[in-house]
Amino acid sequence: MSIFLARVKMLRDLLKECSVEGILVTQQVNFSWLTGGRAYINGNSEGSVAPILITKDRVFLIANNIEAQRLKEEEIGDEIEVIEYGWHEVNGQNRCIYSALGNGKFITDVQLKKEISLLRYTLCEEDVERYKVIGRLVGQAVEETCREILPGMSEWEISGVLCKKCLDRGLEPFVHLVGTDWRAEKYRHPLPTDKRLDKYALVAVNAMKFGLWVSATRLVCFGQVPDEIRKRFEAVVRVDACFIANTRPGNTVGQVFKKAIKAYQETGFEGQWKCHHQGGLTGYSSREYKATPDMDIVIGANQAFAWNPSISGTKSEDTILVREGENEIITQTGEYPLIEVEYEGQRVLRPDILVR
């Protein structure tokens, strides 16, 4: 059974539980989870440009004449029937929905937000294999950027290099952060500015392909790394190693988070976790949720996490897959310097600061 048909079946099970005739998928995240396709013009909008209606025995795309052909030919499979209406038609979308349902009742994915989110949390093997490829592409893009940028470049120019590296690989970089020198220390979310690189840069990206989101951060320094930055960096990679080592099936998110808080304390940077969120579950959403110390959500195999602990001026971030055997870091390429961190007997490799 294809991923699409398997997920349609999941939604039909919800349809039965809700005693309705149809489920209308209206959100981009669920459109991508269902089809692997893109249902947006503006990537910042939560709603899709065309909803998918799932009934007990059929699946319809309800699209206006601007979007119908592209979506049919490039984003969805042959298993979805297309009902088209004119973009100028008043209530055209509703007319198409009721032409398919008759007098039947339907419920939207917004009304089933929690139930469908839980379905998205665990990835199938096809997702996993695709994710590994995407993760490596994102890692290559951000690492090549750090190897090629030069002092004197503005943060906008650095961001441009990063975005081009992503786009050349078919990745859409929805978040691209660049903090150079003092801006990396001052701001946790350094959107690029005209500030020019002197010696040090933090480069972060959150990119998407086939609906799957990947996050990674890399650091680069021109000349010797300042002692204070090195101290903070060695602390933050230890915290990250704690997150990665403990993100295992059966542990709760809260348990993992509390261990990381302890790691912050042990490294002498108690309280730094309060200055920025620490990441959380990813996959078909940039963050399905941001982890907190009191979360009792149980971690499962084939889930993806992107932890991003930070200490002023430094951050450690990769995307990992939780597997039955051991976790896989999908954004490490093997082409960037690594630092080995030992955490409670486990050896975790983290990207080092690239010195140029």
C-alpha positions in Angstrom: 0.0 0.0 0.0 1.3 3.5 -0.9 2.0 6.1 1.8 -0.9 8.1 0.4 -3.4 5.2 0.6 -2.2 4.3 4.1 -2.7 7.8 5.3 -6.1 8.1 3.6 -7.1 4.9 5.6 -5.9 6.6 8.8 -8.2 9.6 8.1 -11.1 7.4 7.2 -10.7 5.7 10.6 -11.1 9.2 12.1 -14.1 9.8 9.8 -15.9 6.8 11.2 -15.1 7.8 14.8 -16.6 11.3 14.2 -19.7 9.9 12.4 -19.4 12.2 9.4 -19.3 11.7 5.7 -16.1 13.5 5.0 -12.8 15.1 6.3 -11.7 18.3 4.6 -7.9 18.7 4.7 -7.3 22.4 4.6 -3.8 22.9 6.2 -0.5 22.9 4.3 1.2 20.6 6.8 -1.5 17.9 6.3 -1.6 18.3 2.6 2.1 17.6 2.5 1.9 14.7 5.0 -0.8 13.2 2.8 0.7 13.8 -0.7 4.3 14.9 -0.3 3.2 17.9 -2.4 3.2 21.7 -2.0 -0.2 23.4 -1.7 1.0 27.0 -1.2 1.9 30.1 -3.0 2.9 32.0 0.1 4.9 29.6 2.2 4.0 31.5 5.4 0.3 30.8 5.2 -1.0 27.9 7.2 -3.9 27.1 4.9 -3.5 25.2 1.6 -4.5 26.8 -1.7 -6.8 23.8 -2.4 -8.3 21.5 0.2 -8.5 17.7 -0.2 -11.9 16.1 0.7 -11.8 12.5 1.9 -15.0 10.5 1.9 -15.7 6.9 2.7 -14.8 5.7 -0.8 -13.3 8.6 -2.8 -10.7 11.4 -2.5 -11.2 14.8 -4.2 -9.0 17.9 -4.7 -11.2 21.0 -4.6 -9.2 23.6 -6.6 -9.8 26.8 -8.5 -8.8 27.0 -12.2 -5.5 28.9 -11.3 -4.2 26.0 -9.2 -5.9 22.9 -10.4 -3.6 22.0 -13.3 -0.3 22.5 -11.5 -1.5 20.6 -8.4 -2.7 17.7 -10.5 0.4 17.4 -12.7 3.1 18.2 -10.1 1.9 17.8 -6.5 -0.7 15.0 -6.3 -1.1 11.5 -7.6 -3.6 9.9 -10.0 -5.6 8.6 -7.0 -7.1 12.0 -6.3 -10.0 13.2 -8.4 -10.0 16.9 -9.2 -13.1 19.1 -8.9 -12.4 22.6 -10.4 -14.2 25.9 -10.1 -13.5 29.4 -11.4 -11.3 31.6 -9.2 -14.0 34.3 -9.6 -16.9 32.1 -8.6 -18.6 33.2 -5.4 -18.8 30.2 -3.0 -17.2 28.0 -5.7 -15.3 25.9 -3.2 -18.4 25.2 -1.1 -20.4 24.3 -4.1 -17.8 21.7 -5.1 -17.6 20.3 -1.6 -21.4 19.8 -1.4 -21.5 18.4 -5.0 -19.2 15.6 -3.8 -20.9 15.1 -0.4 -24.5 15.8 -1.1 -26.2 16.5 2.2 -23.5 14.7 4.1 -21.7 16.3 7.0 -17.9 16.9 7.1 -15.3 17.9 9.6 -12.0 19.8 8.9 -8.5 18.9 9.9 -8.4 22.1 12.0 -11.2 20.6 14.2 -9.1 17.4 14.3 -5.8 19.1 14.9 -4.7 17.0 17.9 -5.7 13.7 16.4 -4.0 14.3 13.0 -0.9 15.7 14.7 -0.4 12.5 16.5 -0.7 10.6 13.2 2.1 12.8 11.8 4.5 12.2 14.7 5.7 8.8 13.5 7.3 8.5 10.1 7.0 5.5 7.8 10.1 3.8 6.3 9.6 5.6 3.0 9.6 8.9 4.9 12.8 7.9 6.8 14.7 7.1 3.6 13.6 10.3 2.0 14.4 12.2 5.1 18.0 10.9 5.1 18.6 12.3 1.7 17.0 15.7 2.5 19.1 15.9 5.7 22.3 15.4 3.9 21.4 18.0 1.3 20.7 20.5 4.1 23.9 19.7 5.8 25.9 20.2 2.6 24.2 23.5 2.0 25.0 25.1 5.4 28.5 23.6 5.6 29.5 24.7 2.1 28.2 28.2 3.0 30.5 28.3 6.0 33.5 27.1 3.9 32.9 29.7 1.2 32.0 33.0 3.0 34.6 35.6 3.6 35.2 38.5 6.1 33.7 41.7 4.8 30.5 40.0 3.5 27.3 41.3 4.9 24.9 39.0 6.7 22.5 39.5 3.7 25.2 38.2 1.4 25.9 35.2 3.6 22.2 34.5 3.7 22.1 34.7 -0.1 24.9 32.2 -0.4 23.0 29.8 2.0 19.7 30.2 0.2 21.3 29.6 -3.2 23.0 26.5 -1.8 19.6 25.3 -0.7 17.6 26.2 -3.8 20.3 24.5 -6.0 19.4 21.3 -4.2 15.7 21.7 -4.5 15.4 22.8 -0.8 13.2 25.7 0.3 14.9 27.7 3.0 12.0 29.1 5.0 14.3 30.1 7.9 17.8 31.4 7.3 19.6 33.0 10.2 23.0 34.7 10.1 24.6 36.3 13.2 28.1 37.7 12.9 30.5 38.6 15.7 28.6 40.5 18.4 25.2 39.9 16.8 25.6 36.1 17.3 26.1 36.8 21.0 23.3 39.3 21.5 20.4 37.7 19.6 19.1 34.1 19.6 17.3 34.6 16.3 19.7 36.8 14.3 17.8 37.6 11.1 20.4 38.8 8.5 21.3 42.5 8.4 23.8 44.8 6.7 26.3 44.0 9.5 29.6 42.8 7.9 31.5 39.7 9.0 34.7 40.3 10.8 35.8 37.0 12.5 32.9 34.9 13.6 29.6 33.7 12.2 26.6 31.6 13.3 24.7 30.2 10.3 21.4 28.4 10.7 18.8 27.1 8.3 15.4 25.4 8.5 14.6 24.0 5.0 11.8 21.9 3.5 11.5 19.4 0.7 8.6 17.0 0.0 7.0 18.4 3.1 9.8 17.3 5.4 11.6 19.9 7.5 15.3 19.8 8.4 17.2 22.1 10.7 20.9 22.6 11.1 23.3 25.2 12.5 27.1 25.6 11.9 29.7 28.0 13.3 32.8 29.4 11.6 35.7 31.5 12.9 38.4 33.3 11.0 41.5 32.9 13.1 41.8 31.6 16.6 38.5 31.0 18.4 38.2 33.4 21.4 38.5 31.6 24.7 35.1 32.6 25.9 33.4 31.4 22.7 35.3 28.1 23.0 34.2 27.7 26.6 30.5 28.3 25.7 30.8 26.1 22.7 32.2 23.1 24.6 29.3 23.5 27.1 26.6 23.7 24.5 27.7 20.6 22.6 27.7 18.7 25.8 24.1 19.8 26.4 23.2 18.8 22.8 24.9 15.4 23.3 22.7 15.0 26.4 19.6 15.7 24.3 20.6 13.4 21.5 21.7 10.5 23.8 18.5 10.6 25.8 16.0 11.0 22.9 15.2 7.3 22.9 12.0 5.3 22.6 10.2 5.0 25.9 11.6 8.2 27.4 9.3 11.1 27.9 10.2 14.5 26.4 10.1 15.9 30.0 12.6 13.4 31.2 15.0 14.3 28.4 14.6 18.0 29.0 15.3 17.8 32.7 18.5 15.9 32.0 19.5 18.7 29.6 18.8 21.3 32.3 21.1 19.4 34.6 23.8 19.4 31.8 23.5 23.2 31.5 24.0 23.3 35.3 27.0 21.0 35.2 28.7 23.1 32.5 28.4 26.3 34.5 25.6 27.8 32.4 22.6 27.2 34.5 19.5 29.1 33.3 20.7 29.5 29.7 17.9 27.2 28.6 15.4 29.8 29.5 16.8 32.3 27.0 15.7 30.3 24.0 13.5 27.2 23.2 15.5 24.0 22.9 13.7 22.5 19.9 11.6 19.4 19.8 9.8 17.0 17.5 10.0 17.8 13.8 9.0 16.1 10.5 6.1 17.4 8.5 6.1 20.5 10.6 9.2 22.7 11.4 8.4 21.9 15.1 5.4 19.7 15.8 5.9 21.0 19.4 8.6 22.8 21.3 9.7 20.7 24.2 9.2 21.8 27.8 10.3 20.2 31.1 6.8 19.1 32.0 5.9 17.3 28.8 4.8 13.7 29.4 4.8 12.8 25.7 6.5 9.4 25.1 9.2 9.3 22.4 8.8 6.6 19.8 10.9 5.0 17.1 10.9 6.6 13.6 10.3 10.1 15.1 12.5 13.0 14.1 13.9 15.6 16.5 15.8 18.9 16.0 17.3 20.0 19.3 18.9 23.5 19.3 20.5 24.3 22.7 22.2 27.6 22.8 24.6 29.6 25.0 25.2 33.2 24.1 27.0 33.3 20.8 26.9 29.5 20.3 24.4 26.9 19.3 24.4 23.2 18.4 21.7 21.9 16.1 21.2 18.9 13.8 18.2 16.9 12.8 18.1 13.3 14.2 16.0 10.2 13.5 15.1 8.1 16.5 15.6 4.4 15.5 15.2 1.2 17.4 18.9 0.5 17.4 20.5 4.0 17.7 19.8 7.5 16.7 20.9 8.7 13.3 22.1 12.3 12.8 20.9 13.0 9.2 22.5 16.4 8.7 26.1 15.4 9.3 28.0 15.0 6.1 31.4 13.9 7.3 32.9 16.9 5.6 32.9 19.3 8.5 35.2 19.2 11.6 33.7 17.1 14.4 34.2 17.2 18.2 33.7 14.0 20.2 31.6 14.5 23.3 31.3 11.8 25.9 28.0 11.8 27.8 27.3 9.1 30.5 29.5 6.6 28.6 28.1 7.4 25.2 30.1 8.9 22.4 28.3 11.6 20.5 29.9 13.5 17.5 29.0 17.1 17.2 30.1 19.6 14.5 33.0 21.7 15.7 33.6 25.4 15.0 35.2 25.6 11.6 38.5 27.5 11.8 39.6 29.3 8.6 
